[in-house]
Amino acid sequence: MMATTDKKAKEGPRSKRRMILDAAIDNFGQVGFEHTKWATIAGQVGIGQTALYHYFESKSHCLLTIMSPELERSVERARKAAVDHDAPDQKLRAAIASAFDVTAREALQARILLSHQDLLVAPRPSEREEAERQRARELVRQIEQEWAAILRQGMDEGIFPERDEMVMVRLVLGLVNSVWRWYRPQGPRSLEEVSEIVADAVLRIVR
């Protein structure tokens, strides 16, 4: 409860928290986390560098905070795909399409998440960082469960061959998420085209 109250207080009408997160997403996604200077973000937001620590303990704390909204969207979209369609292959195709139905900033968040999943492995040194890490890990678990349920339905109905659904879902999500390593908005293919290619590949894998 204290963490929630603290967060709300920092998101009041005069809060710079959202501006800091947006600036961090733009910089981490475009030039990389390691190459982004904390001072650069402070300058873009229009505050002193020390003022950043009122909102985030470190660059890593900011990075972990960026991850959760992207993971929350992934959970919600997978659930919606499961509800809106009956056949498991249609659910799977819809879940993949929803993963790529993103804004430019959400695409940057997806790239950031993919590039820094190692932060979720080991406990963090501070209570606030660890809270964000645990939140992100729980959301990853929920995403895997939602996608695994789609695959399990397909196996139970005889549409997909019987396999370990958790192994399969990690293979599928690995393929889906790998797009963010190379996709660029100015590239030769749109996200809609990429989505179709990935969906066809995934369905070949699970079948």
FIDO-708663 format. One record per atom (N, C-alpha, C, O, CB): residue in one letter; z, x, y. Coordinates in steps of 0.05 Angstrom, whole numbers, always signed. Glycine has a CB too. Example, Ala and Ser with C-alpha at 12.3 -4.5 7.8 and 13.67 -1.06 7.14 Angstrom:
2
residuo_Z_X_Y
A_+156_+264_-114
A_+156_+246_-90
A_+156_+264_-66
A_+169_+285_-66
A_+181_+226_-89
S_+142_+257_-45
S_+143_+273_-21
S_+157_+258_+1
S_+161_+268_+23
S_+114_+282_-12
***
This chain:
207
residuo_Z_X_Y
M_+0_+16_-24
M_+0_+0_+0
M_+0_+17_+25
M_-13_+10_+45
M_+24_-19_+0
M_+15_+39_+24
M_+16_+57_+48
M_-12_+68_+53
M_-19_+71_+77
M_+36_+79_+43
A_-27_+76_+32
A_-53_+87_+36
A_-72_+67_+49
A_-88_+74_+67
A_-65_+97_+10
T_-70_+41_+40
T_-87_+20_+52
T_-80_+16_+81
T_-98_+14_+98
T_-84_-6_+37
T_-54_+14_+88
T_-46_+11_+115
T_-55_+34_+133
T_-64_+30_+155
T_-15_+8_+117
D_-53_+58_+122
D_-61_+82_+137
D_-91_+81_+142
D_-100_+88_+164
D_-54_+107_+121
K_-107_+72_+123
K_-135_+71_+126
K_-143_+50_+147
K_-160_+56_+164
K_-149_+64_+99
K_-130_+27_+146
K_-136_+6_+166
K_-129_+16_+194
K_-144_+10_+213
K_-120_-19_+159
A_-107_+30_+196
A_-99_+39_+223
A_-120_+58_+234
A_-126_+58_+258
A_-72_+53_+221
K_-132_+75_+216
K_-152_+94_+225
K_-179_+81_+229
K_-198_+95_+238
K_-153_+117_+206
E_-182_+56_+221
E_-208_+43_+225
E_-205_+21_+247
E_-221_+2_+247
E_-217_+31_+199
G_-187_+25_+265
G_-183_+6_+287
G_-206_+9_+307
G_-225_+24_+302
G_-157_+11_+302
P_-206_-7_+328
P_-228_-8_+347
P_-235_+18_+360
P_-258_+23_+368
P_-223_-28_+368
R_-216_+36_+362
R_-221_+62_+375
R_-224_+85_+354
R_-225_+108_+361
R_-199_+69_+394
S_-226_+77_+329
S_-227_+97_+308
S_-255_+110_+307
S_-275_+97_+313
S_-221_+84_+281
K_-255_+136_+301
K_-280_+151_+298
K_-287_+154_+268
K_-306_+168_+261
K_-278_+178_+311
R_-271_+142_+251
R_-274_+147_+222
R_-302_+140_+212
R_-314_+157_+198
R_-254_+130_+207
R_-313_+117_+219
R_-339_+110_+210
R_-360_+129_+220
R_-379_+136_+206
R_-346_+81_+218
M_-358_+137_+245
M_-377_+156_+257
M_-375_+183_+243
M_-396_+196_+239
M_-371_+159_+287
I_-351_+192_+236
I_-348_+217_+222
I_-362_+215_+195
I_-376_+234_+187
I_-318_+224_+219
L_-357_+193_+180
L_-369_+190_+154
L_-400_+190_+156
L_-413_+202_+139
L_-359_+164_+141
D_-411_+176_+175
D_-440_+174_+179
D_-451_+202_+185
D_-472_+210_+174
D_-447_+155_+201
A_-438_+217_+203
A_-447_+244_+210
A_-445_+262_+185
A_-463_+278_+181
A_-430_+255_+233
A_-424_+259_+170
A_-421_+275_+146
A_-442_+269_+125
A_-453_+287_+113
A_-393_+271_+134
I_-448_+244_+121
I_-469_+236_+102
I_-496_+248_+110
I_-510_+259_+94
I_-472_+205_+101
D_-503_+246_+136
D_-528_+257_+146
D_-529_+287_+141
D_-549_+297_+132
D_-532_+251_+175
N_-508_+301_+147
N_-508_+330_+145
N_-506_+340_+116
N_-521_+357_+107
N_-485_+342_+161
F_-487_+328_+101
F_-484_+336_+72
F_-510_+330_+57
F_-518_+346_+40
F_-460_+321_+60
G_-522_+307_+63
G_-546_+299_+48
G_-571_+315_+56
G_-588_+320_+39
G_-552_+270_+53
Q_-573_+324_+81
Q_-597_+337_+91
Q_-596_+367_+89
Q_-615_+380_+80
Q_-602_+329_+119
V_-573_+379_+96
V_-572_+409_+96
V_-553_+419_+74
V_-552_+443_+69
V_-563_+419_+123
G_-538_+401_+62
G_-519_+409_+40
G_-491_+411_+50
G_-485_+418_+73
G_-528_+435_+29
F_-472_+405_+31
F_-444_+406_+37
F_-435_+434_+45
F_-421_+438_+65
F_-428_+397_+13
E_-444_+454_+30
E_-435_+481_+35
E_-445_+492_+62
E_-431_+508_+75
E_-445_+500_+13
H_-468_+483_+71
H_-480_+493_+96
H_-472_+477_+120
H_-479_+484_+143
H_-510_+493_+93
T_-457_+455_+116
T_-449_+439_+139
T_-422_+450_+149
T_-403_+453_+134
T_-445_+409_+130
K_-422_+455_+175
K_-397_+464_+188
K_-381_+440_+198
K_-392_+421_+209
K_-403_+484_+211
W_-355_+441_+194
W_-337_+420_+203
W_-340_+416_+233
W_-339_+394_+243
W_-307_+427_+196
A_-345_+439_+247
A_-348_+437_+276
A_-373_+422_+284
A_-374_+409_+305
A_-349_+466_+288
T_-394_+424_+267
T_-419_+409_+273
T_-414_+379_+273
T_-423_+364_+291
T_-440_+416_+253
I_-399_+370_+253
I_-392_+341_+251
I_-376_+332_+275
I_-381_+311_+287
I_-378_+335_+225
A_-356_+349_+282
A_-339_+342_+305
A_-356_+340_+331
A_-352_+322_+347
A_-317_+364_+309
G_-375_+358_+334
G_-391_+358_+358
G_-409_+333_+359
G_-413_+322_+380
G_-408_+382_+359
Q_-420_+325_+336
Q_-437_+301_+336
Q_-422_+276_+341
Q_-433_+257_+353
Q_-451_+299_+309
V_-397_+275_+333
V_-380_+252_+337
V_-368_+251_+365
V_-361_+230_+376
V_-357_+251_+316
G_-366_+275_+377
G_-356_+277_+405
G_-325_+280_+406
G_-312_+270_+424
G_-363_+253_+420
I_-314_+294_+386
I_-286_+299_+386
I_-281_+329_+380
I_-300_+343_+371
I_-271_+282_+365
G_-257_+339_+385
G_-251_+366_+378
G_-248_+369_+348
G_-241_+350_+334
G_-225_+374_+392
Q_-252_+394_+339
Q_-251_+399_+310
Q_-223_+392_+298
Q_-222_+381_+276
Q_-258_+428_+304
T_-202_+398_+313
T_-176_+392_+303
T_-171_+362_+300
T_-155_+354_+283
T_-154_+404_+321
A_-185_+346_+316
A_-182_+317_+315
A_-192_+306_+288
A_-184_+284_+280
A_-196_+303_+338
L_-211_+320_+275
L_-221_+311_+250
L_-199_+308_+229
L_-200_+291_+211
L_-242_+330_+239
Y_-179_+325_+232
Y_-157_+326_+212
Y_-139_+301_+214
Y_-122_+296_+197
Y_-141_+351_+215
H_-142_+286_+236
H_-128_+260_+238
H_-139_+240_+217
H_-125_+222_+208
H_-130_+249_+266
Y_-165_+244_+210
Y_-178_+226_+192
Y_-181_+237_+164
Y_-178_+223_+144
Y_-206_+219_+203
F_-188_+263_+162
F_-193_+276_+136
F_-179_+303_+135
F_-180_+318_+154
F_-223_+278_+131
E_-167_+309_+113
E_-152_+334_+110
E_-171_+358_+109
E_-163_+380_+116
E_-135_+333_+85
S_-196_+353_+100
S_-214_+375_+96
S_-242_+364_+92
S_-246_+340_+90
S_-206_+393_+71
K_-262_+382_+91
K_-289_+374_+85
K_-290_+361_+57
K_-304_+341_+53
K_-308_+397_+86
S_-275_+372_+38
S_-275_+361_+11
S_-263_+333_+10
S_-274_+316_-4
S_-259_+380_-8
H_-242_+328_+26
H_-231_+301_+28
H_-251_+282_+39
H_-254_+259_+29
H_-206_+301_+45
C_-266_+290_+59
C_-287_+273_+70
C_-309_+268_+49
C_-318_+245_+47
C_-300_+287_+95
L_-317_+289_+35
L_-337_+286_+14
L_-329_+266_-8
L_-344_+249_-16
L_-344_+313_+2
L_-304_+268_-17
L_-294_+250_-37
L_-294_+221_-27
L_-299_+203_-42
L_-266_+258_-46
T_-287_+218_-1
T_-287_+191_+11
T_-314_+179_+12
T_-318_+155_+9
T_-274_+193_+39
I_-335_+196_+16
I_-362_+186_+17
I_-372_+176_-10
I_-388_+157_-11
I_-381_+209_+26
M_-361_+187_-31
M_-371_+180_-58
M_-365_+151_-66
M_-382_+138_-78
M_-359_+199_-78
S_-342_+141_-60
S_-333_+116_-71
S_-351_+92_-62
S_-357_+75_-79
S_-305_+110_-62
P_-359_+90_-37
P_-376_+67_-29
P_-402_+66_-46
P_-411_+45_-53
P_-383_+68_+0
E_-414_+89_-51
E_-438_+90_-67
E_-432_+81_-95
E_-448_+66_-107
E_-450_+119_-67
L_-410_+89_-107
L_-402_+81_-133
L_-396_+51_-134
L_-403_+37_-154
L_-378_+97_-143
E_-383_+41_-114
E_-377_+12_-112
E_-403_-4_-112
E_-405_-25_-125
E_-360_+5_-87
R_-423_+5_-97
R_-449_-9_-96
R_-461_-9_-124
R_-473_-29_-132
R_-468_+4_-76
S_-459_+13_-138
S_-471_+15_-165
S_-458_-5_-184
S_-472_-17_-200
S_-468_+43_-176
V_-432_-8_-182
V_-418_-27_-199
V_-427_-55_-193
V_-434_-71_-211
V_-387_-25_-195
E_-428_-62_-168
E_-436_-89_-159
E_-464_-96_-168
E_-470_-118_-176
E_-433_-93_-129
R_-482_-77_-165
R_-511_-81_-171
R_-515_-84_-201
R_-531_-101_-210
R_-528_-59_-161
A_-500_-69_-217
A_-503_-71_-246
A_-492_-98_-255
A_-504_-111_-273
A_-488_-49_-260
R_-470_-107_-243
R_-459_-134_-250
R_-478_-156_-243
R_-482_-175_-258
R_-433_-138_-236
K_-491_-154_-220
K_-509_-175_-211
K_-534_-176_-229
K_-543_-197_-236
K_-518_-169_-182
A_-544_-153_-237
A_-567_-152_-255
A_-560_-166_-282
A_-576_-180_-293
A_-576_-123_-261
A_-535_-161_-291
A_-527_-173_-317
A_-524_-204_-314
A_-530_-218_-333
A_-500_-162_-325
V_-516_-213_-291
V_-512_-242_-287
V_-538_-256_-282
V_-542_-279_-291
V_-493_-247_-263
D_-556_-243_-268
D_-581_-257_-259
D_-603_-258_-281
D_-622_-272_-277
D_-592_-242_-236
H_-599_-244_-303
H_-619_-244_-324
H_-606_-249_-351
H_-583_-243_-355
H_-635_-217_-324
D_-622_-260_-370
D_-612_-266_-396
D_-618_-244_-416
D_-600_-235_-431
D_-623_-292_-406
A_-643_-236_-418
A_-652_-217_-438
A_-642_-189_-430
A_-644_-181_-407
A_-683_-217_-441
P_-632_-173_-449
P_-621_-147_-443
P_-641_-127_-431
P_-635_-111_-414
P_-609_-135_-468
D_-667_-129_-441
D_-687_-111_-429
D_-692_-118_-400
D_-698_-101_-384
D_-713_-112_-445
Q_-691_-144_-393
Q_-694_-153_-365
Q_-670_-144_-349
Q_-673_-136_-326
Q_-698_-183_-364
K_-647_-146_-360
K_-623_-137_-346
K_-624_-107_-340
K_-617_-98_-318
K_-598_-143_-363
L_-634_-92_-360
L_-635_-63_-357
L_-656_-56_-335
L_-651_-39_-318
L_-643_-50_-383
R_-678_-69_-335
R_-699_-64_-315
R_-689_-72_-287
R_-694_-58_-268
R_-725_-79_-322
A_-674_-94_-286
A_-663_-103_-260
A_-642_-84_-250
A_-640_-78_-226
A_-651_-131_-262
A_-625_-73_-268
A_-604_-54_-260
A_-617_-29_-249
A_-607_-17_-230
A_-586_-48_-284
I_-638_-20_-261
I_-652_+4_-252
I_-665_-1_-225
I_-663_+15_-207
I_-674_+13_-272
A_-678_-24_-222
A_-690_-31_-196
A_-669_-32_-174
A_-674_-23_-152
A_-705_-58_-197
S_-646_-43_-180
S_-625_-45_-160
S_-614_-18_-152
S_-605_-14_-129
S_-602_-63_-170
A_-614_+1_-171
A_-605_+28_-165
A_-622_+42_-144
A_-612_+60_-130
A_-604_+45_-191
F_-647_+34_-143
F_-666_+47_-124
F_-672_+29_-99
F_-688_+37_-82
F_-691_+54_-138
D_-659_+6_-98
D_-663_-11_-75
D_-641_-4_-54
D_-621_-18_-51
D_-660_-42_-83
V_-646_+18_-40
V_-626_+30_-23
V_-637_+36_+5
V_-662_+38_+8
V_-614_+55_-35
T_-620_+38_+24
T_-627_+47_+51
T_-630_+78_+50
T_-622_+91_+31
T_-607_+38_+72
A_-640_+89_+72
A_-643_+118_+74
A_-616_+132_+72
A_-613_+153_+59
A_-657_+126_+100
R_-595_+120_+85
R_-569_+132_+84
R_-556_+130_+56
R_-542_+148_+47
R_-550_+119_+105
E_-561_+107_+43
E_-551_+104_+16
E_-564_+124_-3
E_-551_+133_-22
E_-555_+75_+6
A_-589_+130_+2
A_-603_+150_-15
A_-590_+177_-11
A_-587_+193_-30
A_-633_+152_-7
L_-582_+183_+14
L_-568_+208_+19
L_-541_+209_+5
L_-533_+229_-6
L_-563_+212_+50
Q_-526_+186_+6
Q_-501_+184_-8
Q_-504_+189_-38
Q_-488_+202_-51
Q_-487_+157_-3
A_-526_+178_-50
A_-531_+181_-78
A_-536_+211_-84
A_-527_+221_-105
A_-555_+164_-87
R_-551_+224_-66
R_-556_+253_-70
R_-531_+269_-69
R_-527_+288_-84
R_-577_+263_-49
I_-514_+262_-49
I_-488_+276_-46
I_-471_+273_-71
I_-459_+292_-82
I_-473_+266_-21
L_-469_+248_-81
L_-453_+242_-105
L_-463_+258_-129
L_-447_+270_-143
L_-454_+213_-111
L_-489_+258_-133
L_-501_+273_-156
L_-495_+303_-154
L_-489_+316_-174
L_-531_+268_-157
S_-497_+314_-130
S_-494_+343_-126
S_-466_+353_-129
S_-461_+376_-133
S_-505_+350_-99
H_-446_+334_-126
H_-418_+343_-125
H_-400_+328_-144
H_-376_+324_-139
H_-408_+340_-97
Q_-411_+320_-167
Q_-395_+307_-187
Q_-373_+325_-199
Q_-354_+315_-210
Q_-413_+297_-210
D_-377_+351_-195
D_-357_+370_-206
D_-330_+366_-192
D_-309_+373_-203
D_-366_+398_-202
L_-330_+354_-168
L_-305_+349_-154
L_-287_+329_-168
L_-263_+328_-164
L_-310_+340_-125
L_-300_+313_-185
L_-285_+292_-199
L_-271_+302_-225
L_-256_+287_-237
L_-303_+269_-206
V_-277_+326_-233
V_-268_+336_-259
V_-238_+343_-258
V_-223_+334_-275
V_-284_+360_-267
A_-230_+360_-240
A_-203_+371_-240
A_-186_+359_-217
A_-197_+351_-197
A_-204_+402_-236
P_-160_+356_-221
P_-142_+346_-201
P_-145_+361_-174
P_-150_+385_-174
P_-113_+346_-210
R_-142_+346_-152
R_-145_+358_-126
R_-118_+368_-115
R_-97_+359_-125
R_-158_+338_-106
P_-118_+386_-96
P_-93_+398_-88
P_-75_+380_-70
P_-51_+386_-68
P_-98_+423_-73
S_-86_+359_-58
S_-70_+342_-41
S_-69_+314_-51
S_-86_+305_-66
S_-80_+343_-12
E_-49_+299_-43
E_-45_+271_-52
E_-69_+254_-44
E_-78_+237_-59
E_-19_+260_-42
R_-78_+257_-19
R_-100_+240_-9
R_-126_+246_-23
R_-141_+228_-29
R_-103_+244_+21
E_-132_+272_-27
E_-156_+279_-42
E_-155_+269_-70
E_-175_+259_-81
E_-160_+310_-41
E_-132_+272_-83
E_-129_+263_-111
E_-132_+233_-113
E_-143_+223_-133
E_-102_+272_-122
A_-122_+218_-93
A_-125_+189_-93
A_-155_+181_-92
A_-164_+163_-107
A_-110_+176_-70
E_-170_+195_-76
E_-199_+190_-74
E_-213_+197_-100
E_-231_+183_-109
E_-212_+205_-50
R_-205_+220_-112
R_-217_+228_-137
R_-212_+208_-159
R_-230_+201_-174
R_-206_+256_-145
Q_-187_+198_-161
Q_-180_+178_-182
Q_-196_+152_-177
Q_-205_+140_-196
Q_-150_+173_-182
R_-198_+145_-152
R_-214_+120_-146
R_-242_+123_-155
R_-254_+105_-167
R_-212_+114_-116
A_-255_+146_-149
A_-282_+151_-157
A_-285_+152_-187
A_-305_+141_-198
A_-292_+177_-145
R_-267_+164_-201
R_-268_+166_-230
R_-266_+138_-243
R_-280_+132_-263
R_-246_+184_-241
E_-250_+121_-232
E_-247_+94_-242
E_-273_+79_-238
E_-282_+63_-255
E_-224_+79_-229
L_-286_+83_-215
L_-311_+69_-210
L_-333_+79_-229
L_-350_+63_-238
L_-320_+73_-181
V_-334_+105_-235
V_-353_+116_-254
V_-349_+102_-281
V_-368_+95_-294
V_-350_+147_-257
R_-324_+99_-289
R_-318_+86_-315
R_-328_+57_-315
R_-340_+48_-335
R_-287_+86_-320
Q_-324_+43_-293
Q_-334_+15_-291
Q_-365_+14_-292
Q_-376_-4_-305
Q_-324_+3_-265
I_-378_+33_-279
I_-407_+33_-280
I_-417_+37_-309
I_-435_+23_-318
I_-418_+56_-262
E_-405_+56_-323
E_-413_+61_-350
E_-408_+37_-368
E_-424_+31_-385
E_-398_+85_-362
Q_-386_+23_-363
Q_-380_-1_-379
Q_-401_-23_-374
Q_-409_-37_-393
Q_-352_-11_-373
E_-408_-27_-349
E_-428_-48_-342
E_-455_-42_-356
E_-467_-60_-367
E_-431_-50_-312
W_-464_-18_-354
W_-490_-11_-366
W_-487_-11_-397
W_-506_-19_-410
W_-499_+17_-356
A_-465_-2_-407
A_-461_-2_-436
A_-461_-30_-447
A_-471_-35_-469
A_-435_+12_-443
A_-451_-50_-432
A_-451_-77_-441
A_-479_-88_-444
A_-485_-104_-462
A_-435_-95_-421
I_-497_-80_-426
I_-525_-88_-428
I_-538_-77_-453
I_-551_-91_-468
I_-541_-79_-403
L_-533_-51_-458
L_-544_-38_-482
L_-532_-50_-507
L_-547_-54_-527
L_-539_-8_-481
R_-506_-56_-508
R_-494_-68_-531
R_-505_-95_-537
R_-509_-102_-560
R_-463_-70_-527
Q_-510_-111_-516
Q_-523_-137_-521
Q_-550_-134_-534
Q_-557_-148_-553
Q_-526_-152_-494
G_-566_-114_-524
G_-592_-109_-536
G_-590_-101_-565
G_-607_-109_-581
G_-607_-88_-520
M_-570_-85_-572
M_-566_-76_-600
M_-558_-100_-617
M_-568_-103_-639
M_-545_-54_-601
D_-539_-116_-607
D_-530_-139_-622
D_-552_-159_-627
D_-552_-172_-648
D_-507_-152_-607
E_-571_-161_-608
E_-593_-180_-612
E_-617_-168_-626
E_-637_-182_-631
E_-602_-190_-585
G_-614_-143_-634
G_-636_-130_-649
G_-659_-121_-633
G_-680_-114_-644
G_-645_-149_-670
I_-656_-121_-606
I_-678_-112_-588
I_-678_-82_-586
I_-700_-69_-585
I_-675_-125_-560
F_-654_-70_-585
F_-652_-41_-585
F_-640_-32_-611
F_-623_-46_-623
F_-634_-31_-561
P_-648_-9_-622
P_-636_+1_-647
P_-606_+7_-644
P_-598_+15_-622
P_-651_+25_-658
E_-591_+5_-665
E_-563_+10_-664
E_-557_+39_-660
E_-565_+56_-675
E_-550_+0_-691
R_-542_+45_-638
R_-534_+72_-631
R_-507_+70_-617
R_-497_+48_-612
R_-555_+86_-613
D_-495_+93_-612
D_-470_+94_-596
D_-478_+87_-567
D_-491_+102_-553
D_-456_+122_-597
E_-469_+63_-557
E_-478_+54_-531
E_-468_+72_-508
E_-482_+74_-488
E_-469_+26_-526
M_-445_+85_-512
M_-435_+102_-490
M_-451_+128_-488
M_-456_+138_-466
M_-405_+109_-495
V_-460_+138_-511
V_-478_+161_-510
V_-504_+153_-497
V_-515_+168_-480
V_-483_+173_-538
M_-515_+131_-505
M_-540_+122_-494
M_-539_+116_-464
M_-557_+123_-449
M_-550_+97_-508
V_-517_+104_-455
V_-515_+97_-427
V_-513_+122_-410
V_-523_+122_-387
V_-491_+78_-422
R_-500_+143_-420
R_-498_+168_-405
R_-526_+181_-403
R_-532_+194_-383
R_-478_+187_-417
L_-542_+179_-424
L_-569_+189_-423
L_-585_+173_-403
L_-600_+185_-387
L_-582_+188_-451
V_-582_+147_-403
V_-597_+130_-385
V_-589_+136_-356
V_-607_+139_-339
V_-593_+100_-392
L_-563_+136_-350
L_-554_+141_-323
L_-561_+169_-314
L_-566_+173_-290
L_-524_+136_-321
G_-561_+188_-333
G_-570_+215_-326
G_-598_+215_-316
G_-605_+229_-296
G_-566_+234_-349
L_-616_+200_-329
L_-644_+199_-321
L_-646_+185_-294
L_-661_+194_-276
L_-660_+184_-342
V_-633_+162_-291
V_-634_+147_-266
V_-625_+164_-242
V_-638_+166_-222
V_-617_+121_-268
N_-602_+177_-246
N_-590_+192_-224
N_-605_+218_-217
N_-603_+228_-195
N_-561_+198_-230
S_-620_+228_-237
S_-634_+253_-232
S_-655_+251_-210
S_-663_+271_-199
S_-647_+263_-258
V_-664_+226_-205
V_-684_+222_-184
V_-675_+233_-157
V_-691_+243_-142
V_-690_+192_-182
W_-649_+231_-152
W_-639_+239_-125
W_-640_+269_-121
W_-637_+278_-99
W_-611_+229_-122
R_-645_+284_-142
R_-648_+313_-139
R_-674_+320_-125
R_-676_+339_-110
R_-646_+327_-166
W_-695_+304_-130
W_-722_+311_-120
W_-734_+290_-102
W_-753_+297_-87
W_-740_+316_-143
Y_-725_+266_-102
Y_-738_+245_-85
Y_-733_+251_-56
Y_-711_+258_-47
Y_-727_+217_-92
R_-754_+248_-40
R_-753_+250_-11
R_-769_+227_+1
R_-791_+221_-9
R_-763_+278_-1
P_-758_+214_+22
P_-772_+191_+34
P_-801_+197_+42
P_-818_+180_+41
P_-757_+181_+58
Q_-806_+222_+50
Q_-833_+229_+59
Q_-851_+238_+36
Q_-874_+247_+40
Q_-832_+251_+79
G_-841_+236_+11
G_-857_+245_-12
G_-880_+226_-19
G_-884_+206_-5
G_-838_+247_-36
P_-895_+233_-40
P_-919_+217_-46
P_-914_+191_-60
P_-932_+174_-61
P_-937_+234_-64
R_-890_+186_-70
R_-884_+161_-84
R_-861_+146_-71
R_-842_+158_-62
R_-877_+167_-113
S_-864_+120_-69
S_-843_+103_-58
S_-821_+100_-79
S_-825_+105_-103
S_-854_+76_-49
L_-797_+91_-70
L_-776_+86_-89
L_-783_+63_-108
L_-775_+63_-132
L_-750_+79_-75
E_-799_+44_-99
E_-807_+23_-117
E_-825_+33_-140
E_-822_+25_-163
E_-823_+1_-101
E_-843_+52_-133
E_-859_+65_-154
E_-842_+81_-173
E_-846_+80_-197
E_-881_+82_-142
V_-823_+96_-162
V_-805_+112_-178
V_-789_+94_-197
V_-786_+101_-220
V_-786_+129_-160
S_-780_+72_-186
S_-764_+53_-202
S_-779_+44_-227
S_-768_+43_-249
S_-755_+29_-185
E_-805_+37_-224
E_-821_+28_-246
E_-825_+50_-267
E_-824_+45_-291
E_-848_+19_-236
I_-829_+74_-258
I_-833_+97_-276
I_-808_+101_-292
I_-808_+105_-317
I_-841_+122_-261
V_-785_+101_-278
V_-759_+106_-292
V_-753_+84_-311
V_-744_+89_-333
V_-737_+109_-271
A_-758_+59_-303
A_-752_+36_-320
A_-768_+37_-346
A_-758_+32_-368
A_-758_+9_-306
D_-794_+44_-344
D_-811_+47_-368
D_-800_+69_-386
D_-800_+66_-410
D_-840_+53_-360
A_-792_+91_-374
A_-781_+114_-390
A_-755_+106_-404
A_-751_+112_-427
A_-777_+139_-372
V_-737_+92_-389
V_-712_+84_-401
V_-716_+65_-424
V_-703_+68_-445
V_-694_+71_-379
L_-733_+46_-421
L_-738_+27_-442
L_-750_+40_-467
L_-744_+32_-489
L_-756_+4_-432
R_-766_+60_-463
R_-777_+75_-486
R_-754_+90_-500
R_-753_+91_-524
R_-798_+95_-477
I_-735_+101_-485
I_-713_+115_-496
I_-695_+96_-513
I_-688_+103_-536
I_-696_+129_-474
V_-688_+74_-501
V_-668_+56_-515
V_-681_+41_-538
V_-667_+31_-556
V_-656_+37_-495
R_-707_+38_-538
R_-721_+24_-559
R_-727_+43_-583
R_-739_+34_-603
R_-746_+11_-549
***
